[in-house]
Amino acid sequence: MLVAAASLLSSLARAEGPAHVIELTADSDSRYKMAGQRVPQITVKAGEQILLRVTARRGKTWNRDGSIHGFTLLRAKDRTKVDGWDLLFKPGQQEFTLTAPAEPGEYEVVCTVICSEDHEGMNMKLTVVP
């Protein structure tokens, strides 16, 4: 019975395919950065599994809990938060497993930790396609 259950879970995992890996730097200059992009932006498919791999570098200020940057996803149309996309970054590298929003459209990523006087400029666009 256990072998059958493990086999079924393995088949389901393969059917979904590997997660879409997104590598991001939350930098000390209060900017999100992605290799090869002058203006970083993320495009994902609706409902897609995502592995967000983040390198966070300390800015001028940080939260008492040691978080140096935040990453919250807002719907562009009404600026409401997307559940499961409210992350806090500590110094160094971290990985987060996420599911892309089911609703296609434009979203905005904003930093939720006051990381410096340039904090308000720490944002980027995320687009969800069908």
C-alpha positions in Angstrom: 0.0 0.0 0.0 2.8 2.5 0.9 4.7 1.6 -2.3 1.6 2.3 -4.4 1.0 5.6 -2.6 4.6 6.7 -3.1 4.4 5.7 -6.8 1.3 7.8 -7.3 2.8 10.8 -5.6 5.9 10.5 -7.7 3.8 10.3 -10.9 1.8 13.4 -9.9 5.0 15.3 -9.2 6.4 14.5 -12.6 3.0 15.4 -14.3 3.3 18.9 -12.8 6.8 19.3 -14.1 9.6 21.1 -12.4 9.1 24.5 -10.7 9.9 27.6 -12.6 13.1 28.9 -11.0 13.4 32.6 -10.6 16.7 34.1 -9.3 16.5 37.5 -7.7 18.8 39.8 -5.8 17.3 42.1 -3.1 20.3 44.5 -3.1 21.9 46.9 -0.6 20.9 49.8 -2.8 17.2 49.1 -2.2 16.5 47.6 -5.6 15.4 44.2 -6.9 17.7 42.9 -9.6 17.7 40.0 -12.0 20.6 38.9 -14.2 20.4 40.2 -17.8 17.5 42.6 -17.0 18.0 46.4 -16.8 14.5 46.8 -15.4 13.7 43.6 -13.6 10.3 41.9 -14.2 8.9 38.5 -13.8 6.5 36.6 -16.1 4.8 33.4 -14.9 1.9 31.2 -16.0 -1.3 31.2 -14.0 -1.1 28.6 -11.2 2.5 27.7 -12.1 4.8 26.3 -9.3 7.7 28.7 -8.6 11.0 28.4 -6.8 12.0 31.9 -5.9 15.8 31.9 -5.1 16.8 35.1 -3.4 20.1 36.6 -2.5 19.5 39.4 0.0 22.1 42.1 0.8 21.7 44.3 3.8 20.7 47.9 3.1 21.2 50.8 5.6 18.3 49.7 7.9 16.4 46.5 8.8 13.7 45.1 11.0 14.3 44.1 14.6 13.8 40.5 13.6 16.8 40.7 11.2 14.8 40.9 8.0 16.5 43.2 5.6 14.0 43.3 2.7 10.5 42.2 2.0 8.7 40.9 -1.0 4.9 41.3 -1.2 2.8 40.8 -4.3 -0.1 43.3 -4.9 -2.8 43.2 -7.5 -2.1 46.2 -9.8 -5.8 47.0 -10.3 -6.6 47.5 -6.6 -3.3 47.0 -4.7 -4.7 44.2 -2.5 -2.2 41.6 -1.3 -2.0 38.1 -2.9 -2.2 35.4 -0.2 1.1 33.4 0.3 3.2 36.1 -1.3 4.3 38.1 1.8 7.9 37.2 2.3 10.7 38.5 4.5 14.4 38.2 3.5 17.3 37.7 5.9 20.9 38.3 4.7 22.2 35.7 2.4 20.5 33.2 0.1 17.0 31.7 0.6 14.5 29.8 -1.4 10.7 30.0 -1.3 8.3 27.6 -3.0 5.3 29.6 -4.3 2.3 29.1 -6.6 1.6 31.8 -9.2 -1.7 33.6 -8.9 -4.6 31.9 -10.8 -5.8 35.2 -12.2 -3.8 36.5 -15.3 -2.9 40.1 -15.2 -0.5 42.7 -13.9 0.9 42.6 -10.3 3.4 44.7 -8.4 6.1 43.4 -6.1 6.9 45.8 -3.3 9.5 45.8 -0.4 7.8 45.8 3.0 10.9 46.4 5.1 12.1 50.0 5.4 15.6 49.2 4.1 16.9 52.7 3.4 15.8 56.2 2.4 15.4 54.8 -1.2 13.0 52.0 0.0 10.0 53.5 -1.9 11.8 52.7 -5.2 12.1 49.0 -4.4 9.4 47.5 -6.5 9.0 45.5 -9.8 6.4 44.2 -12.1 5.1 40.6 -12.2 2.9 39.5 -15.1 0.7 36.4 -14.9 -0.2 34.9 -18.3 -2.9 32.3 -19.0 
